């Protein structure tokens, strides 16, 4: 529940995690800080853009107590800033 963190579903594979970080840094690079109008009090304008790309929530199906997904899929929490305490909200809707 924070604007500089992302939640997403994907394969749990270390090469893919590294690919995400490299890809995201190419889209809105962190520096120079002066390229972002948001930067002033904070220097995280690039993080806000990256979080928009990665998303902030996931919807999953659970059947008989199991996560309905492919064999390698996981839910990931991706912290991009780390400057403040965060909290996670989980809502369960259904029967």
C-alpha distances in whole Angstrom, upper triangle without the diagonal:
4,7,9,8,9,9,13,16,20,23,22,25,25,27,24,21,24,24,21,21,24,24,20,22,25,23,22,23,22,26,27,25,27,26,23,24,20,21,23,21,19,20,17,18,18,15,13,16,15,12,13,16,14,11,8,9,12,15,17,21,22,26,27,24,24,22,24,23,26,27,25,22,19,15,14,11,12,11,13,13,13,14,12,10,7,6,6,7,10,12,16,18,22,25
4,6,6,8,10,14,18,20,23,23,25,25,26,24,21,22,23,20,19,22,22,18,20,23,21,19,20,19,22,24,21,23,23,20,20,17,18,19,18,15,16,13,14,15,11,10,13,13,10,12,15,13,11,8,11,14,17,20,23,25,29,31,28,27,24,26,26,28,29,26,23,20,17,14,11,11,9,10,10,10,11,9,9,6,8,9,10,14,16,20,22,25,28
4,6,8,11,14,18,20,23,23,25,25,26,23,20,22,22,18,18,20,20,16,17,20,18,16,18,16,19,21,18,21,20,16,17,13,15,17,16,13,14,11,11,12,9,7,10,10,7,9,12,11,10,8,11,15,18,21,25,26,30,33,30,29,26,27,26,28,30,27,24,21,18,15,12,11,10,10,9,11,12,11,12,10,11,12,13,16,18,22,24,27,30
4,7,10,13,17,19,22,21,23,22,23,20,17,19,19,16,14,17,17,13,14,17,16,14,15,13,17,19,16,19,18,15,17,13,14,16,15,12,12,9,10,10,6,6,9,8,6,9,11,10,10,9,12,16,19,22,25,27,31,33,30,29,26,27,26,27,29,26,23,20,17,14,11,9,7,6,6,8,9,10,11,10,12,13,15,18,20,24,26,29,32
4,7,10,14,16,18,18,20,19,20,18,15,17,18,14,13,17,16,13,15,18,17,15,17,15,19,21,19,22,21,19,20,17,18,20,19,16,15,12,13,12,9,9,11,9,6,9,11,9,9,7,10,13,16,19,22,24,28,30,27,25,22,24,23,24,25,22,19,16,13,10,7,6,5,6,7,9,11,11,11,9,10,10,13,15,18,21,23,26,29
4,7,10,12,15,15,17,18,19,16,13,16,16,12,13,16,15,12,15,18,16,16,17,17,21,23,21,24,23,20,22,19,20,23,22,19,18,15,15,14,10,10,11,9,6,8,9,6,6,5,7,10,13,15,19,21,25,27,24,23,19,21,19,21,22,19,16,14,10,8,6,5,7,8,10,12,15,14,14,11,12,11,13,14,16,19,21,24,27
4,7,10,13,13,16,17,18,15,13,16,17,13,14,18,17,15,18,20,19,19,20,20,24,27,25,28,26,24,26,23,24,27,26,23,22,18,19,17,14,14,15,12,9,11,11,7,6,5,5,7,10,12,16,17,21,23,21,19,16,17,16,17,19,16,13,10,7,5,5,6,9,11,14,15,17,17,16,13,12,10,11,12,14,16,18,21,24
4,7,10,11,14,15,16,13,12,15,15,12,14,17,16,14,18,20,18,19,21,22,25,28,27,29,28,25,27,25,26,29,29,25,24,21,21,19,16,16,16,13,11,12,11,7,7,7,7,6,9,10,14,16,20,22,20,18,14,15,13,14,16,14,10,8,6,5,7,8,11,13,16,18,21,20,20,16,16,13,14,14,16,17,19,21,24
4,7,9,12,14,15,12,12,15,15,13,15,18,17,16,20,21,20,22,23,24,28,31,30,33,31,29,31,29,30,33,32,29,28,24,24,22,19,19,19,16,14,15,13,10,10,11,9,7,9,9,12,14,17,20,18,15,11,12,9,10,12,10,6,6,5,6,9,11,14,16,20,21,24,24,22,19,18,15,16,15,17,17,19,21,23
4,6,9,11,12,9,9,13,12,11,14,16,15,15,19,20,20,22,23,24,28,30,30,33,31,29,32,30,31,34,34,30,29,25,25,22,20,21,20,17,16,17,14,11,12,14,13,11,13,12,15,16,19,22,20,17,13,13,10,9,11,8,5,6,7,8,11,12,16,17,21,22,25,25,25,22,21,19,20,18,20,21,22,24,26
4,6,9,10,8,9,12,12,12,15,17,16,17,20,21,21,24,25,26,29,32,32,35,33,32,34,33,33,36,36,32,31,27,28,25,22,24,23,19,19,20,17,14,16,17,16,14,16,15,17,18,20,22,20,17,14,14,10,9,9,5,5,6,9,9,13,14,17,19,23,23,27,27,27,24,24,21,22,21,23,23,25,26,28
4,7,9,8,8,11,12,12,14,17,17,18,20,22,22,24,25,25,29,32,32,35,33,32,35,33,33,36,35,32,30,27,28,25,22,24,24,20,19,21,19,16,17,18,18,16,18,16,18,19,21,23,20,17,14,15,12,11,10,6,6,6,9,9,12,13,16,18,21,22,25,26,25,23,22,20,22,21,23,24,26,27,29
4,6,5,6,9,10,11,13,15,15,17,19,21,22,24,24,25,28,31,31,34,33,32,35,33,33,36,36,32,30,27,28,25,23,25,24,20,20,22,20,17,19,20,20,19,21,20,22,22,24,26,24,21,18,19,15,13,12,8,9,10,12,12,14,14,17,19,22,23,26,27,27,25,25,23,25,24,27,27,29,31,33
4,5,5,6,9,10,11,13,14,16,17,19,21,22,22,23,25,28,29,32,31,31,34,32,31,34,34,30,28,25,27,23,21,24,23,20,20,22,20,17,20,21,22,21,23,22,25,25,28,29,27,24,21,22,19,17,16,12,13,12,14,12,15,14,16,17,20,21,25,26,26,24,25,24,26,26,29,29,32,34,35
4,5,5,6,9,10,11,12,14,16,17,19,21,20,22,24,27,28,31,30,30,33,32,31,34,34,31,28,25,26,23,21,24,23,19,20,22,20,17,20,22,23,22,25,24,26,27,30,32,29,26,23,24,20,18,17,13,14,15,16,15,17,15,18,18,21,23,26,28,28,26,27,26,28,28,31,32,34,35,37
4,5,5,6,9,10,10,12,14,15,17,19,19,21,24,26,27,30,28,28,31,30,29,33,33,29,27,24,24,21,19,21,20,16,17,19,16,14,17,19,20,19,21,21,23,25,27,30,28,24,21,21,18,16,16,12,12,12,14,12,15,13,16,16,20,21,25,26,26,25,25,24,26,26,28,29,31,33,35
4,5,5,7,9,10,11,13,15,16,18,17,18,21,24,25,28,26,26,29,27,27,30,30,26,24,21,22,19,17,19,18,15,15,18,15,13,16,17,18,18,21,21,24,25,28,30,27,24,21,22,19,18,17,13,13,12,13,10,12,10,13,13,17,18,21,23,23,21,22,21,23,24,26,28,30,32,34
4,5,5,6,9,10,11,13,15,16,16,17,19,22,23,26,25,25,28,27,26,29,29,26,23,20,21,18,17,20,19,15,16,19,16,14,18,20,21,21,24,24,27,29,31,33,31,28,25,25,22,21,20,17,16,16,16,14,15,12,14,14,17,18,22,24,24,23,25,24,26,27,30,31,33,36,38
4,5,5,6,8,10,11,13,15,15,17,19,22,23,26,24,24,27,26,26,29,30,26,24,21,21,17,17,19,17,14,16,18,15,13,17,19,21,21,24,24,27,29,31,34,32,28,25,25,22,20,20,17,16,16,17,15,16,14,16,15,18,20,24,26,26,25,26,25,27,28,30,32,33,35,38
4,6,5,6,9,10,11,13,13,15,18,21,21,24,22,22,25,23,23,27,27,24,21,18,18,15,13,16,14,11,12,14,11,10,13,15,17,18,21,21,25,27,30,32,30,27,23,24,20,20,20,17,15,15,15,12,13,10,13,12,15,18,21,23,23,22,23,22,24,24,27,29,30,33,35
4,6,5,6,9,10,11,11,12,15,18,18,22,20,20,23,22,21,24,25,21,18,16,16,13,12,15,14,10,12,14,12,11,15,17,19,20,23,24,27,29,32,35,32,29,26,27,24,23,23,19,18,17,17,14,14,10,11,10,13,15,18,21,22,20,22,22,25,26,28,30,32,35,38
4,6,5,7,9,11,10,12,14,17,18,21,19,20,23,22,22,25,26,23,19,17,17,14,14,16,15,12,14,16,14,13,17,20,22,23,26,27,30,32,35,38,35,32,29,29,26,25,25,22,21,20,20,17,17,14,15,13,16,18,21,24,25,24,26,26,28,29,32,34,36,38,41
4,5,5,7,9,10,12,15,17,19,21,19,19,22,22,22,25,26,23,20,17,17,13,13,15,13,10,13,14,11,11,15,18,20,21,24,25,29,31,34,37,34,32,28,28,25,24,25,21,20,20,19,17,17,14,16,14,17,20,22,25,26,24,26,25,27,28,31,32,34,36,39
4,5,5,7,8,10,13,15,16,19,16,16,19,18,18,22,23,19,17,14,13,9,9,11,9,6,9,11,9,9,13,15,18,19,23,24,28,30,33,36,34,31,28,28,25,25,26,22,20,20,18,16,15,12,13,11,13,17,19,21,23,21,23,23,25,26,28,31,32,35,38
4,6,6,5,7,10,12,13,16,14,14,18,17,17,20,22,18,15,13,12,9,9,12,11,8,12,14,12,12,16,18,21,23,26,28,31,34,37,39,37,34,31,31,28,28,29,25,24,23,22,18,18,14,14,11,13,16,19,21,23,22,25,25,27,29,31,34,36,38,41
4,6,6,9,11,13,15,17,14,15,19,19,18,22,24,21,17,15,14,10,12,14,12,10,14,15,12,14,17,20,23,24,28,29,33,35,38,41,39,36,33,33,30,29,30,26,25,25,24,21,21,17,18,15,17,20,22,25,27,26,28,28,30,31,34,36,37,40,43
4,6,9,12,13,14,16,13,13,16,17,17,21,23,20,17,14,12,9,11,12,9,8,12,12,10,12,15,18,21,22,26,28,31,34,37,40,38,35,32,32,29,28,30,27,25,24,23,20,20,17,17,14,16,20,22,24,26,25,27,26,28,30,32,34,35,38,41
4,6,9,10,11,12,10,10,13,13,13,17,19,16,13,11,9,5,8,9,7,7,11,11,10,13,15,18,21,23,27,29,33,35,38,41,39,37,33,33,31,31,32,29,27,26,24,21,20,17,16,13,14,18,19,22,24,23,25,26,28,29,31,34,35,38,42
4,6,8,9,11,9,10,14,14,13,17,18,15,12,10,10,6,9,11,10,9,13,14,13,15,18,20,23,25,29,31,35,37,40,43,41,38,35,35,32,32,33,30,28,27,25,22,21,17,16,13,14,17,18,21,24,24,26,27,29,31,34,36,38,41,44
4,6,7,10,9,9,13,12,11,14,15,12,9,8,8,5,8,11,10,10,13,15,15,16,18,20,23,26,30,32,35,37,41,43,41,39,35,36,33,34,34,31,29,27,25,22,20,16,15,11,11,15,15,18,21,21,24,25,28,30,33,36,38,41,44
3,5,8,8,9,13,13,11,13,15,13,9,10,10,8,11,14,13,13,16,18,18,20,22,24,27,30,33,35,39,41,45,47,44,42,39,40,37,37,38,34,32,31,29,26,24,20,18,15,14,17,18,21,24,25,28,29,32,34,37,40,41,45,48
4,5,6,8,11,13,10,13,15,13,10,11,10,10,13,15,15,15,18,20,20,22,24,26,29,32,35,38,41,44,47,50,47,45,41,42,40,40,41,37,35,34,32,28,26,23,21,17,16,20,19,23,26,27,30,31,34,36,39,42,43,47,50
4,5,6,9,9,7,9,11,10,6,8,8,8,11,13,13,15,17,18,19,21,23,24,27,30,34,36,40,42,46,48,46,44,40,41,39,40,40,37,35,33,31,27,25,22,19,16,14,17,17,20,23,24,27,29,31,34,36,40,41,45,48
4,5,7,9,7,9,12,11,9,11,10,11,14,15,15,17,19,20,21,23,25,26,30,33,36,39,43,45,49,51,49,47,43,44,42,42,43,40,38,36,34,31,28,25,23,19,18,21,20,23,26,27,30,31,34,37,39,42,44,47,50
4,7,9,8,11,14,13,10,11,9,9,13,13,13,15,17,18,18,21,23,24,28,31,34,37,41,43,47,50,47,45,42,42,40,40,41,38,36,34,32,29,27,24,22,19,18,21,21,24,27,27,30,31,33,36,38,41,42,45,49
4,5,6,9,12,11,9,9,6,7,11,10,10,13,15,15,17,19,20,21,25,28,32,34,38,41,44,47,45,43,39,40,38,39,40,37,34,33,30,27,25,22,20,17,16,19,19,21,24,24,27,28,30,32,34,38,39,42,46
4,5,8,11,11,10,10,8,10,13,12,12,15,17,16,18,21,22,22,26,29,33,36,39,42,46,48,46,44,41,42,40,41,42,39,37,35,32,29,27,24,22,19,18,21,20,21,25,25,27,29,30,33,35,38,39,43,46
4,6,8,8,8,8,5,9,11,9,11,14,14,15,17,19,19,20,23,27,30,33,37,39,43,46,43,42,38,39,38,39,40,37,34,32,30,27,24,21,19,16,15,18,16,18,21,21,24,25,27,30,31,35,36,40,43
4,6,5,5,6,6,9,11,11,12,15,16,17,19,20,21,21,25,29,32,35,39,41,44,47,44,43,39,41,39,40,41,38,35,33,30,27,24,21,19,16,14,16,15,17,20,21,24,26,28,31,33,37,38,42,45
4,5,6,9,9,13,14,14,16,18,19,20,22,24,24,24,28,31,35,38,41,43,47,49,46,45,42,43,42,43,44,41,38,36,33,30,27,24,21,18,16,18,15,17,21,22,25,27,29,33,35,39,40,44,47
4,7,9,11,14,14,14,17,19,19,20,23,24,24,24,27,31,34,37,40,42,46,48,45,44,41,43,41,43,44,40,38,35,32,29,26,23,20,17,14,16,13,14,18,20,23,25,28,31,33,37,39,43,46
4,6,8,11,11,11,14,16,16,18,20,21,21,21,24,28,31,34,38,39,43,45,42,41,38,39,38,39,40,37,34,32,29,25,22,20,16,14,11,12,10,12,16,17,20,23,25,29,31,35,37,40,44
4,6,8,9,10,12,14,15,17,18,19,20,21,24,27,31,34,37,39,43,45,42,41,37,39,37,38,39,35,33,31,28,25,22,18,16,12,10,12,11,14,17,18,22,24,26,29,32,35,37,41,44
4,5,5,7,9,10,11,13,15,16,17,17,20,24,27,30,34,35,39,41,39,37,34,35,33,34,35,32,29,27,24,21,18,15,13,9,7,11,10,13,16,16,19,21,23,26,29,32,34,38,41
4,5,5,7,9,10,11,13,15,16,17,20,23,27,30,34,36,40,42,39,38,34,35,33,34,36,32,30,28,25,22,20,17,15,11,10,14,14,16,19,18,21,22,24,27,29,33,34,38,41
4,5,5,6,9,10,11,13,14,16,19,22,26,28,32,34,38,41,38,36,33,33,31,32,33,30,27,26,23,20,18,15,13,10,10,14,14,17,19,19,21,22,24,27,29,32,34,37,40
4,5,5,6,9,10,10,12,13,16,19,23,25,29,31,35,37,35,33,29,30,28,29,30,27,25,23,20,17,14,11,10,6,7,11,12,14,16,15,18,18,21,23,26,29,31,34,37
4,6,5,6,9,10,11,11,15,18,22,24,28,31,34,37,34,33,29,30,29,30,31,28,25,23,20,18,15,13,11,9,9,13,13,14,17,15,17,18,20,22,24,27,29,32,36
4,5,5,7,9,10,12,16,18,22,25,28,31,34,37,35,33,30,30,28,29,31,28,25,23,21,18,17,14,13,11,12,16,17,18,20,18,20,20,22,24,26,29,30,33,36
4,5,5,6,9,11,14,16,20,22,26,29,32,35,33,30,27,27,25,26,27,24,22,20,18,15,14,11,11,8,11,14,16,17,19,17,19,19,21,22,25,27,29,32,35
4,5,5,6,7,11,13,17,20,23,26,29,32,30,28,24,25,23,24,26,23,20,18,16,13,11,9,9,8,10,13,15,16,17,14,16,15,17,19,21,24,25,28,32
4,6,5,8,11,14,17,20,23,26,30,33,31,29,25,25,24,25,27,24,21,20,17,15,14,12,13,12,14,17,18,18,20,17,18,17,18,20,21,24,25,28,31
4,6,9,12,14,17,19,23,26,29,32,30,28,24,24,22,23,25,22,19,18,16,15,14,12,14,12,15,18,20,21,22,19,20,19,20,21,23,25,26,29,32
4,7,9,11,14,16,20,23,26,29,27,25,21,21,19,20,22,19,16,15,13,11,10,9,11,11,14,16,19,19,20,17,18,16,17,18,20,22,24,26,29
4,6,8,12,14,18,21,24,27,25,23,20,20,19,20,22,20,17,15,12,11,10,10,12,12,15,17,19,19,19,16,16,14,15,16,17,19,20,23,27
4,7,11,14,17,20,23,26,24,22,19,20,19,21,23,21,17,15,12,11,9,9,11,12,14,15,18,17,16,13,13,11,11,12,14,17,18,21,25
4,7,10,14,16,20,22,20,19,16,17,16,19,21,19,15,13,10,10,9,11,13,15,17,18,20,19,18,14,13,10,10,10,11,13,15,18,21
4,6,10,13,16,19,17,16,12,13,13,15,18,16,13,11,8,10,10,13,15,17,20,21,23,22,21,17,15,12,11,10,11,12,13,16,19
4,7,10,13,17,15,14,11,11,11,15,17,17,13,12,10,12,14,16,19,21,24,24,27,25,24,20,18,14,12,10,10,10,10,12,15
4,7,10,13,12,10,7,7,8,12,14,15,11,11,9,12,14,17,20,23,25,26,28,27,25,21,19,15,14,11,11,10,10,12,14
4,7,10,10,8,6,5,8,12,14,15,13,13,12,16,18,21,24,26,29,29,32,30,28,25,22,18,17,13,12,10,10,10,12
4,7,6,5,5,6,9,13,14,16,13,13,13,17,19,22,25,28,30,30,33,31,29,25,22,19,17,13,13,10,10,10,11
4,5,5,7,7,10,13,15,17,15,16,16,20,22,26,29,31,34,34,37,35,32,29,26,22,21,17,16,13,13,11,10
4,6,9,10,13,16,16,19,18,18,18,22,24,28,30,34,36,35,38,36,33,30,27,24,22,18,17,14,14,12,11
4,7,9,12,15,16,17,16,15,15,19,21,25,27,30,33,32,35,33,30,27,24,20,19,15,15,12,13,13,12
4,6,9,11,12,14,12,12,13,17,19,23,26,29,31,31,34,32,30,26,24,20,19,16,16,14,15,14,14
4,6,9,10,11,9,9,10,14,16,20,23,26,28,28,31,30,28,24,22,18,17,14,15,13,14,14,15
4,7,9,11,9,10,12,15,18,21,25,27,30,30,33,32,30,27,25,21,20,17,17,15,15,15,16
4,6,8,6,8,10,14,17,19,23,25,29,29,32,32,30,26,25,21,21,18,18,17,18,18,19
4,6,5,9,12,15,18,20,24,26,30,30,34,33,32,28,27,24,24,21,22,21,22,22,23
4,6,9,12,15,19,21,24,27,30,30,34,34,32,29,28,25,25,22,24,22,24,24,25
4,7,10,12,16,18,21,23,27,27,31,31,29,27,26,23,24,22,23,23,24,25,26
4,7,9,13,15,19,21,24,25,28,28,27,24,23,20,20,18,20,20,21,22,24
4,6,10,12,16,18,22,22,25,25,23,20,19,16,17,16,18,18,20,21,23
4,7,10,13,16,19,19,22,22,20,17,16,13,14,12,15,15,18,20,22
4,6,10,12,15,16,19,19,17,15,14,12,14,13,16,18,20,23,25
4,6,10,12,12,15,15,14,11,11,9,12,12,16,18,21,23,26
4,6,9,10,13,14,14,11,13,12,15,16,19,21,24,27,29
4,6,6,10,10,11,9,11,12,15,17,20,23,26,29,31
4,6,9,11,12,11,14,15,18,20,23,26,28,32,34
4,6,8,10,10,14,15,19,21,24,28,30,33,36
4,6,8,8,12,14,18,20,24,27,30,33,36
4,7,9,13,16,19,22,25,29,32,35,38
4,6,10,13,16,20,23,26,29,33,35
4,7,10,14,17,20,24,27,30,32
4,7,10,13,17,20,23,26,29
4,7,10,13,17,20,23,25
4,7,10,13,16,20,22
4,7,10,13,16,19
4,7,10,13,16
4,6,10,13
4,7,9
4,7
4
